Amino acid sequence: MRHLYFLVPGTGKRFHCGGLFAELKTLRLAQQICFAEVVTYDQREPDTLFLDDLLQQPGLDNSIFVISWGFHIPRLAKRLRGQQVVYHAHSSGYGFSLPGDVPIVTVSRNSMGYWGQKRPNGLIFHLPNHISPEFTNRQQPRDIDVLVQVRKSSSYLLNQLVPALEPHCNLVKLEGFVDDLSILFNRSKIFLYDSAEYWALSRVSEGFGLPPMEAMACGCQVFTSVNGALADYLDPGFNCYKIGVYSTGYDCDRILAALQTPNPIAMTPEDLKPYRADALLPRLEVILAEINHFFDYRAKHSADIPDLTKPRLARLWLQRTAHKVVKKLGR
């Protein structure tokens, strides 16, 4: 197994977000299989490798650089050309392309389908994000009726639905960073999540949608949007409820009714198994073995499958159209 270097811009508070934490969880899984460590490239940090320094070292033939930060991918891929690079794809829709010799590991089937269409001649794998052990139902009393995470929430959720709910239940808005969300999820009966507007404005997709799954793992009922990769695991009416349906009143009625139900719906422990370490580790081991084999092959052989570039697609369209015309005239 080659050494893995997981590239992130930094790990300090300035960079704290779901994508960073998900990437670091994948790093820790990889460390149970092979040598892997984090490398920063925008901010130097104590006791952490910095990309500028690492690229000056010899022997990088035995290394793989794992890149993941969406908007930084084009410049990182260009800078690392000639190295062995893997793209760990979270959100999709950034618009960039990658050469066929860069394997892609997607965190969702939604992203896998995107890259399978956009870059069909490359190596693509699916490795879901890790739901760590603290996200579990502790079977404790729940003193919060409705929990709302303000970040990424839609204007409808914050400005219409929340004010309509507040007189009728104990609603808590989470506005800052929390070290351990699992504590709040275990205190809450219902979690509201509506990210479709946020991602539409960002012009990229919801890459995985960790909060709804983490909430359900803690036994919390979820009212949520089902955009992007959320559709990988959400099943409205069976493990969650769809939010933002028809009117504020309709949403309110369903949320208040769910607070009273004796049979709350959520993901079961069995549903969550594919996202736990016991399932992800053997999967990651297979993926890393395939990627290592691919780079061994690439070192000795050249590619001969053409990319689906815009000029090639235009030529193929013209050829197909001309063939149809000739066929029609020949009848």
N, C-alpha and C positions, 0 to 999 in steps of 0.2 A: 504494500500500500504506500502510495506517495504521501508526503506531508501535506496537510491541508492548512491553508491560510485564509481565514474568514475576514474579508475586508469590510470595515465599517468606517464612517467618517470620524467617529469618536464614540466614547462610551459614557461621557459625563452627562450631567443633567440637561445640558443644552440639546442633547441628541435623544433624550428619553422619549420613546414612543413604542407602540405595539410591535412595529417592524423590527426595531432593535432588539427588544426582549425576545421575540420569536427567533431571531437569528442567533442570539446567544444560547438559547435553549437547544437549537440544532447543533451548535458548536459543542455543547456539553455531551450530546448524544454521540457525535462523531469521535470525541475524545475517548469513548469507551471501545472504539473499534481501531483507531489509528492515531498517529500523532496529529494534533490539530491545535491551533491557537489563533487568537484574534490579532488583527493588524489594523491600525488606524491609518488614515491617509490625509485627513484634513487637520487634525489636531494631535500634536504630540502629547503623550500621557506617560506618567511614571510606570516603569515595569511593564510596558507594552511596546511591541514592535511597531515601527513606523515604516510605511511603504517605501519612502525615499531611501532609507537605510537598507532595507531588505533587498531592494533591487540592485544594490552594489555588491551583494554577497555572491560568491561562486556557488555552484552546485544546485541551481534552481531547477535543473532538469528533473529532479526528484520531488518537485513541489507542484501543487495545484492551488491556484488562486480562486477563491469562491467570492463572487461579486453579487450584490443583491440590492443596492440602494438605487431604486428606479431611475430618478432623474440624473444620476451620476454614471449610469452604465455606459453611454457612448464614450465619454472621455476615459473611463477606466479600461474599457475594451481596447481602445486605441493605444493607450499607454502600455497595456500588457500584451500587445500583439507580439507573437513569437513565444510567449509563455503558454503554459497549460492552464486554461481558464474554464471555470464552470459558472454558469449564471443560475443563481438560486432565485427563481421568479416568484414574487409575491403578487402585487397588483399587475394588471395588464393594461395595454392601451397607450403606452408612452409614445409609440410611433417609431421607435428606433428598430433597426434590423441587426441581426448578428450573423457572422459567418457560420457555415455548416459544421465547422470543427470545434464549436463551443457547445458542449453538452448543456442541456437545460434541465434543472430539477424544479418542478413546480409544486407549490404548496396546496394547490386546489386543482380539481378537474376542470374548472372553469378556465383557469390560466393554461392548463395543459391543452385544452381545445384551441385556445387562442394561438398558442405557439405551434401547435400541430398544423394549423392552417397557414400561418404566416411563414413558418420555416420548416416545411415538411421533410427536408432532407437531412435533418440533424437528429442527434440522440436526445430523447426526451423521457423524463421519468416523473413520477408523482410521489411526493413524500409529504403527507399532511403535517401541519404544525403540531407541536407537542402540547398536550394538556397535562400540566404537571400535577403531582399528587395532592397539593394543597387544595386544588379545585375538586372538592368532593362534598357530598351532603353530610353535614355533621349532626343532622337530626336534632337541631336545637330550636327553641322558640324564636319566632321571627317578629321583631318589633317594628320593622319598616314595611309599610304596605307596598309602596311603589318607589323604585330607585331609578333615577335618570342620570346618565352620564352626559354632561353638557357637550363635551367635545364631539364633533362629527354629527351632532343631532340636527335635525331639520328645523327650519323656522316654524313650520306647522307644529311640531312637537313642543317646542319651547314656548311659543307665543299663543297657541290656541289650546292644545290638549292639556298641557301642564296646568295653566290657570283654571281650566274647567274641572280638573281632578282635585286640585288642592283643597277645596272646601269639604270634600267627601272622604278623604283618607289621609294617612300620614305619608306624605310624599317628600322624598329627600333628593335634592339635586347635587350631584357630584361635580364640582367645578374645578378642582385641582388634582394634582398627582397623588395617588394613593399607593403606598408601598405594597399592600396586600389586599387586592380586590376580593379575594376569597372570603375574607371576614365580612365584608359588606354584602356579598352575594348570599352568604348563609344567614344574614340578618333580614334579608328582603324576601317578600312573597312574590313580587312581580318586578321585572326589569324591562324598561322601555328602550328600544334601540331603533333608530331610523336614519340610516346613513346614505340613502339613495341620492338625496340632494347634495350632500357634501362631495360625493364622488363624481356626480354629474358636473358640478362646478370645477372640480379638479381635472376633469376630462380623462380620468383613468378609472379602473374598476376597483371594487372592494376585493382585496387580495385573498382574504380568508374569513375575516370577521370573527376574531377570537372572543370578544366580550359575550355575545349571545351563547356560544358554546360553553364558555367558562361559567356563566350564570346557570345554565341548565345542568351542568355537572354538579353544581352546588344545590340542586333541587329547587331552583328559582324558576317560576313561570316567565316566559318571554313573549312580549309583543314586539315584533320586529319587521323591518323591511326584508325583502328577499332578493335584493340586487346582487349581481356579480357572483362571487364565490359563496355567498351565504346560501345560495340555492344548492350547493353541494350537499349540505346536511340538514337544512331546515325543511320541515314538512308541515305547512300550516294546517291546523285542525288536529294534528296528531302529536307533534312534539313542541309546537309553538302556535302563536296566533299572528296573523298578518296585521300590521299597524297601518294607519293612514287610509282607512277604507270608508269611502263615501262621505262621511261627515264626522265632525267632532263628537256629536252626540252619540253616534253609532259606536265609535271607539270607546267613549266613556262608559256606555252601558256594558260593553263586553268586558272591559277592564274591571269595573266594580263587581260584575257577576263572577269573574274569575277569582276575585278575592274571597268570595263566599263558597266556592266549589269544594266539595269534600274530596274530589279526585283531580288534583292539579296535574297538568300534563307537562312533561319535560323529557329529555333524553334519558334512557335507562343506562345503567352501568355497562350493559352489553353493547348498546349503541356507541358508547364512548371508547370501547376497547381499541379500535383502530388508531386512536389518537393518543394512546398511552405508550410509555416507553417500551413495554414488553412486546408490543406489535411493531413499533417503529424501528427498534434496533436491528432486528433481522432484515427488515426491508431496506434500511440504510446500508447494511453490509452488502446486500446484493447490488444495490445501486453503485456503491463505491467500487466494487469489484468490476462491474461492467465499464465504469468510467476509466478505471486504470487500464483495463484491457484495450479500450478504445485508444487511449493515448499511446500505448505500446504499438498498436497497429499504425496509427497516424505517423509515428516517427519513421516508419519504413515504407509507407505507401502514400501516393497522392490521391486526391479526390477526383471523381469523374462524374458525379451527379450534379447537374446544373441547378443553381438557385432559381426560385420563382421571383426574379427581379421584375420591375415594371416593364423594361424593354422586352424581356423574354415573354412575359404575359401578353404584351401587345402583339408580338410576332405569332404566338400560339393562337390568339383570337383571330388574327387575320387569316392564318392557315385554315382554321376551322370554318370560318365564314366563307372563304373561297371554296373549300371542299363542299359545303352545303349548296352554294350557288351552282357549281359544276354538276353536282348530283341532281339538282332540281332541273337544270337545263337539259340534262341527258335523258330525262324521262320521255 
